[in-house]
Amino acid sequence: MALNIQRYKADLDRLLEDGGKLELALLLKVHGKENIKAALKFDEEGVKGLAKLPSFNVGYEAWYSESLVFLSWSRRSGQDDKWNFCLTTAIIAANR
Protein backbone atom coordinates (compact mmCIF):
# COMPACT_ATOMS: atom_id res chain seq x y z
CA MET A 1 0.00 0.00 0.00
CA ALA A 2 2.77 2.46 0.94
CA LEU A 3 4.57 1.68 -2.30
CA ASN A 4 1.45 2.56 -4.32
CA ILE A 5 1.09 5.86 -2.49
CA GLN A 6 4.74 6.70 -3.12
CA ARG A 7 4.31 5.90 -6.81
CA TYR A 8 1.10 7.93 -6.91
CA LYS A 9 2.86 10.91 -5.32
CA ALA A 10 5.85 10.59 -7.66
CA ASP A 11 3.54 10.49 -10.69
CA LEU A 12 1.60 13.52 -9.45
CA ASP A 13 4.79 15.47 -8.78
CA ARG A 14 6.09 14.67 -12.26
CA LEU A 15 2.80 15.62 -13.92
CA LEU A 16 2.71 18.91 -12.04
CA GLU A 17 6.31 19.69 -12.98
CA ASP A 18 5.69 18.79 -16.62
CA GLY A 19 2.50 20.88 -16.59
CA GLY A 20 4.44 23.87 -15.29
CA LYS A 21 6.99 23.49 -18.09
CA LEU A 22 4.19 23.27 -20.66
CA GLU A 23 2.55 26.36 -19.18
CA LEU A 24 5.79 28.27 -19.60
CA ALA A 25 6.23 26.86 -23.12
CA LEU A 26 2.75 28.15 -24.03
CA LEU A 27 3.54 31.59 -22.63
CA LEU A 28 6.77 31.60 -24.62
CA LYS A 29 4.91 30.64 -27.79
CA VAL A 30 2.24 33.29 -27.32
CA HIS A 31 4.32 36.20 -26.01
CA GLY A 32 7.82 35.54 -27.34
CA LYS A 33 11.17 35.17 -25.62
CA GLU A 34 11.87 38.86 -25.03
CA ASN A 35 8.51 39.54 -23.36
CA ILE A 36 8.84 36.47 -21.15
CA LYS A 37 12.41 37.40 -20.25
CA ALA A 38 11.31 40.90 -19.22
CA ALA A 39 8.11 39.85 -17.43
CA LEU A 40 9.75 37.08 -15.42
CA LYS A 41 13.04 38.95 -14.98
CA PHE A 42 15.12 36.05 -16.27
CA ASP A 43 18.88 36.29 -16.27
CA GLU A 44 20.94 34.71 -19.05
CA GLU A 45 20.84 31.31 -17.32
CA GLY A 46 17.05 31.49 -17.22
CA VAL A 47 16.91 32.39 -20.90
CA LYS A 48 19.04 29.32 -21.67
CA GLY A 49 16.47 27.27 -19.75
CA LEU A 50 13.73 28.50 -22.07
CA ALA A 51 15.44 26.67 -24.93
CA LYS A 52 15.09 23.41 -22.98
CA LEU A 53 11.33 23.67 -22.68
CA PRO A 54 9.24 21.05 -24.48
CA SER A 55 7.25 21.95 -27.56
CA PHE A 56 3.78 22.88 -26.34
CA ASN A 57 2.05 21.46 -29.42
CA VAL A 58 3.65 18.05 -29.00
CA GLY A 59 3.99 17.86 -25.24
CA TYR A 60 0.51 18.96 -24.23
CA GLU A 61 -1.33 16.07 -25.86
CA ALA A 62 0.88 13.49 -24.17
CA TRP A 63 0.68 15.29 -20.82
CA TYR A 64 -3.11 15.62 -21.03
CA SER A 65 -3.60 11.96 -21.94
CA GLU A 66 -1.37 10.80 -19.11
CA SER A 67 -3.10 13.15 -16.68
CA LEU A 68 -6.51 11.76 -17.62
CA VAL A 69 -5.31 8.21 -17.02
CA PHE A 70 -3.85 9.28 -13.68
CA LEU A 71 -7.06 10.98 -12.59
CA SER A 72 -9.31 8.14 -13.74
CA TRP A 73 -7.11 5.66 -11.85
CA SER A 74 -7.47 7.66 -8.65
CA ARG A 75 -11.25 7.79 -9.06
CA ARG A 76 -11.55 4.08 -9.81
CA SER A 77 -9.41 3.18 -6.84
CA GLY A 78 -12.10 4.52 -4.56
CA GLN A 79 -9.54 6.71 -2.91
CA ASP A 80 -11.67 9.78 -2.38
CA ASP A 81 -9.18 11.41 -0.01
CA LYS A 82 -6.47 11.13 -2.65
CA TRP A 83 -8.87 12.35 -5.32
CA ASN A 84 -9.66 15.43 -3.25
CA PHE A 85 -5.94 15.98 -2.71
CA CYS A 86 -5.27 15.64 -6.43
CA LEU A 87 -8.10 17.97 -7.39
CA THR A 88 -7.04 20.56 -4.83
CA THR A 89 -3.43 20.32 -6.04
CA ALA A 90 -4.53 20.78 -9.66
CA ILE A 91 -6.62 23.84 -8.75
CA ILE A 92 -3.73 25.37 -6.83
CA ALA A 93 -1.32 24.65 -9.69
CA ALA A 94 -3.70 26.15 -12.24
CA ASN A 95 -4.09 29.35 -10.21
CA ARG A 96 -0.46 29.98 -9.33
C-alpha positions in Angstrom: 0.0 0.0 0.0 2.8 2.5 0.9 4.6 1.7 -2.3 1.5 2.6 -4.3 1.1 5.9 -2.5 4.7 6.7 -3.1 4.3 5.9 -6.8 1.1 7.9 -6.9 2.9 10.9 -5.3 5.8 10.6 -7.7 3.5 10.5 -10.7 1.6 13.5 -9.4 4.8 15.5 -8.8 6.1 14.7 -12.3 2.8 15.6 -13.9 2.7 18.9 -12.0 6.3 19.7 -13.0 5.7 18.8 -16.6 2.5 20.9 -16.6 4.4 23.9 -15.3 7.0 23.5 -18.1 4.2 23.3 -20.7 2.6 26.4 -19.2 5.8 28.3 -19.6 6.2 26.9 -23.1 2.8 28.2 -24.0 3.5 31.6 -22.6 6.8 31.6 -24.6 4.9 30.6 -27.8 2.2 33.3 -27.3 4.3 36.2 -26.0 7.8 35.5 -27.3 11.2 35.2 -25.6 11.9 38.9 -25.0 8.5 39.5 -23.4 8.8 36.5 -21.1 12.4 37.4 -20.3 11.3 40.9 -19.2 8.1 39.9 -17.4 9.8 37.1 -15.4 13.0 39.0 -15.0 15.1 36.1 -16.3 18.9 36.3 -16.3 20.9 34.7 -19.1 20.8 31.3 -17.3 17.0 31.5 -17.2 16.9 32.4 -20.9 19.0 29.3 -21.7 16.5 27.3 -19.8 13.7 28.5 -22.1 15.4 26.7 -24.9 15.1 23.4 -23.0 11.3 23.7 -22.7 9.2 21.0 -24.5 7.3 21.9 -27.6 3.8 22.9 -26.3 2.1 21.5 -29.4 3.6 18.1 -29.0 4.0 17.9 -25.2 0.5 19.0 -24.2 -1.3 16.1 -25.9 0.9 13.5 -24.2 0.7 15.3 -20.8 -3.1 15.6 -21.0 -3.6 12.0 -21.9 -1.4 10.8 -19.1 -3.1 13.2 -16.7 -6.5 11.8 -17.6 -5.3 8.2 -17.0 -3.8 9.3 -13.7 -7.1 11.0 -12.6 -9.3 8.1 -13.7 -7.1 5.7 -11.8 -7.5 7.7 -8.6 -11.2 7.8 -9.1 -11.6 4.1 -9.8 -9.4 3.2 -6.8 -12.1 4.5 -4.6 -9.5 6.7 -2.9 -11.7 9.8 -2.4 -9.2 11.4 0.0 -6.5 11.1 -2.6 -8.9 12.4 -5.3 -9.7 15.4 -3.2 -5.9 16.0 -2.7 -5.3 15.6 -6.4 -8.1 18.0 -7.4 -7.0 20.6 -4.8 -3.4 20.3 -6.0 -4.5 20.8 -9.7 -6.6 23.8 -8.8 -3.7 25.4 -6.8 -1.3 24.6 -9.7 -3.7 26.2 -12.2 -4.1 29.3 -10.2 -0.5 30.0 -9.3 
